[in-house]
Amino acid sequence: MDLFSRCWSALRTAVAELPDEDFAQPSGCTGWLVRDLVCHLIIDAKDVLITLVTPADDEPTRDAVTYWDIVDPPTGDDPLDALTVRLAAAYEEPRLLRFHLDDVGSAAGRAAELADPAGRVRTRDEVLTAGDYLSAYVLEWTLHHLDLTAHLPDAAEPPAEGLARSRELLEEIAGAAFPSSFSDKDALLIGTGRRGPAGAEQTELGELAARLPLVLG
């Protein structure tokens, strides 16, 4: 729960500190500018709020690892992705995106702090404990923080503890460990296809290389 809050706070702070011109720069999400990614974060924050106020009595069907499905790489044809781009453009001014993310994002952060980790919530027709749901979102926030800073060398990077926990989650999803020589950041970028492995990295990955990228949905 605490790690969710630290990673989410760090990501929102990084967005708040971006100069206006950076919102028109590409992000680490193929086809999305930084402004599109920030709009997606607003939608994510709403999802967190909705989930945390959607209690369930059933036994959990997923946990922080199995919450994630391996999906096909995006093609750019997903109507929800296209809608995000249109919504982001409708904001017109970066300050409005900043304001909305701070407003909804702060509420999502408070809801997470107040949630009972053992309480059960429903999302995507699955049931998780609130603790597992928020733990899964550590990976979401960390990957999108890396997306945010992909082409912005002056922007603050994700917290080290978030990178480490996200690597652990990705390795559990993969059912295999990344080479110890990989930094947590590189393991996440290569593991999710945000960049391809260099020659030596490809060799170190061994059989795992054939199973990458792990596109999470």
C-alpha positions in Angstrom: 0.0 0.0 0.0 2.8 2.4 0.9 4.7 1.6 -2.2 1.6 2.3 -4.4 1.4 5.7 -2.8 5.1 6.5 -3.2 5.1 5.4 -6.9 1.9 7.3 -7.7 3.0 10.4 -5.9 6.4 10.3 -7.7 4.7 10.0 -11.1 2.2 12.8 -10.5 5.1 15.0 -9.3 7.1 14.3 -12.4 4.1 15.3 -14.5 3.5 18.5 -12.5 7.1 19.5 -13.0 7.2 19.1 -16.8 7.5 22.3 -18.8 4.7 22.9 -21.3 6.8 22.1 -24.3 7.5 18.6 -23.0 3.8 17.6 -23.4 4.3 17.6 -27.2 7.3 15.3 -27.0 7.0 11.5 -27.7 6.4 9.2 -24.8 7.6 5.6 -24.4 4.2 4.4 -25.5 4.3 3.9 -29.3 2.2 6.5 -31.1 1.5 8.5 -27.9 2.8 11.9 -27.0 3.4 12.8 -23.4 0.1 14.6 -23.3 -1.7 11.4 -24.4 0.1 9.4 -21.7 -1.0 12.0 -19.1 -4.6 11.7 -20.3 -4.3 7.9 -19.9 -3.1 8.4 -16.3 -6.2 10.4 -15.6 -8.3 7.5 -16.9 -6.2 5.1 -14.8 -6.8 7.2 -11.7 -10.6 7.1 -12.3 -10.3 3.3 -12.7 -8.6 3.1 -9.3 -11.3 5.2 -7.7 -14.1 3.1 -9.3 -12.4 -0.2 -8.2 -11.8 0.8 -4.6 -15.5 1.7 -4.2 -16.7 -1.5 -5.9 -16.6 -4.1 -3.1 -17.0 -7.8 -3.6 -18.0 -10.7 -1.3 -16.6 -13.5 -3.6 -13.3 -15.2 -3.1 -10.4 -13.5 -5.0 -9.9 -14.8 -8.5 -6.7 -12.9 -9.2 -3.7 -11.5 -7.3 -1.1 -8.9 -8.0 0.6 -11.1 -10.5 -2.3 -12.9 -12.2 -4.1 -9.5 -12.5 -2.1 -9.1 -15.7 -2.8 -10.9 -18.9 -0.3 -11.2 -21.7 -1.8 -9.6 -24.8 -0.8 -9.0 -28.4 1.3 -5.9 -29.1 -0.9 -2.8 -29.8 -1.5 -2.1 -33.5 -2.9 1.4 -33.2 -6.3 0.3 -34.1 -7.8 0.0 -30.6 -10.7 2.5 -30.4 -9.9 3.3 -26.7 -6.3 4.2 -27.6 -7.6 6.5 -30.3 -10.1 8.0 -27.9 -7.3 8.8 -25.5 -5.5 10.8 -28.1 -8.6 12.7 -29.0 -9.3 13.5 -25.3 -5.8 14.6 -24.7 -5.9 17.0 -27.7 -9.2 18.4 -26.4 -7.5 19.6 -23.2 -5.5 22.0 -25.5 -3.4 23.4 -22.7 -0.9 21.4 -20.6 -2.0 23.2 -17.4 -5.5 21.7 -17.8 -4.0 18.2 -18.0 -1.9 18.9 -15.0 -4.9 20.2 -13.0 -7.1 17.2 -13.8 -4.4 14.7 -13.0 -3.7 16.4 -9.7 -7.4 16.6 -8.9 -8.4 13.0 -9.7 -5.0 11.6 -9.0 -4.9 13.0 -5.4 -8.4 11.5 -4.8 -7.2 8.1 -6.0 -4.2 8.4 -3.7 -6.3 9.2 -0.7 -8.7 6.3 -1.5 -5.7 4.0 -1.7 -4.5 5.2 1.7 -7.9 4.6 3.3 -8.5 1.2 1.7 -8.5 -2.0 3.8 -5.7 -4.2 2.2 -7.7 -7.3 3.0 -11.0 -5.9 1.6 -12.1 -7.4 -1.7 -12.8 -5.3 -4.8 -14.1 -6.1 -8.2 -12.6 -5.0 -11.5 -12.7 -6.4 -15.1 -15.1 -9.1 -13.9 -12.4 -10.4 -11.4 -12.1 -10.1 -7.6 -8.9 -9.2 -5.8 -8.0 -7.9 -2.4 -7.5 -4.2 -2.4 -3.9 -4.8 -1.4 -3.2 -7.0 -4.4 -5.0 -4.6 -6.7 -2.8 -1.7 -5.5 0.3 -3.8 -5.7 -0.5 -4.6 -9.3 -0.7 -0.9 -9.9 2.9 -0.4 -8.7 3.9 -2.0 -12.0 1.5 0.2 -13.9 2.8 3.4 -12.4 6.4 2.4 -12.8 6.1 1.4 -16.4 4.3 4.6 -17.3 6.8 6.6 -15.3 9.4 5.1 -17.6 7.2 5.9 -20.6 6.9 9.5 -19.4 10.7 10.0 -19.1 11.7 8.0 -22.2 12.6 11.1 -24.2 12.9 13.6 -21.4 16.3 13.1 -19.8 15.8 15.9 -17.3 12.6 14.5 -15.8 12.7 12.6 -12.5 12.8 8.8 -12.8 10.7 6.3 -10.9 11.6 5.5 -7.3 14.2 2.7 -7.0 11.9 0.6 -4.7 9.2 0.8 -7.3 11.6 -0.4 -10.1 12.7 -3.3 -7.9 9.2 -4.4 -7.0 8.0 -4.0 -10.6 10.9 -6.2 -11.8 9.9 -8.9 -9.2 6.3 -8.8 -10.5 7.4 -9.0 -14.1 9.6 -12.0 -13.3 6.7 -13.7 -11.6 4.5 -13.0 -14.6 7.3 -14.4 -16.9 8.0 -17.4 -14.6 11.7 -16.6 -15.0 14.3 -14.2 -13.8 16.1 -11.6 -15.9 19.9 -11.8 -15.9 21.4 -10.3 -12.7 23.5 -8.0 -14.9 20.3 -6.2 -16.0 19.4 -3.1 -14.0 15.8 -3.1 -12.8 15.0 -0.4 -15.4 16.5 -2.4 -18.3 14.8 -5.6 -17.2 11.4 -3.7 -17.3 12.2 -1.9 -20.6 13.4 -5.1 -22.4 10.9 -7.4 -20.7 7.9 -5.3 -21.9 9.3 -4.5 -25.3 9.9 -0.9 -24.7 13.3 -1.4 -26.1 15.0 -4.3 -27.8 17.9 -6.2 -26.2 21.4 -5.4 -27.5 23.6 -8.3 -28.7 25.1 -9.2 -25.4 21.8 -8.8 -23.6 20.1 -11.1 -26.1 22.7 -13.7 -25.4 22.3 -13.3 -21.6 18.5 -13.7 -21.9 18.9 -17.2 -23.3 15.6 -19.1 -23.8 13.7 -16.2 -22.2 14.4 -14.0 -25.2 12.0 -16.1 -27.3 9.1 -15.3 -25.0 9.6 -11.6 -25.0 8.1 -9.0 -25.1 5.6 -9.5 -22.4 2.9 -7.0 -23.4 0.6 -6.6 -20.3 -3.0 -5.9 -20.5 
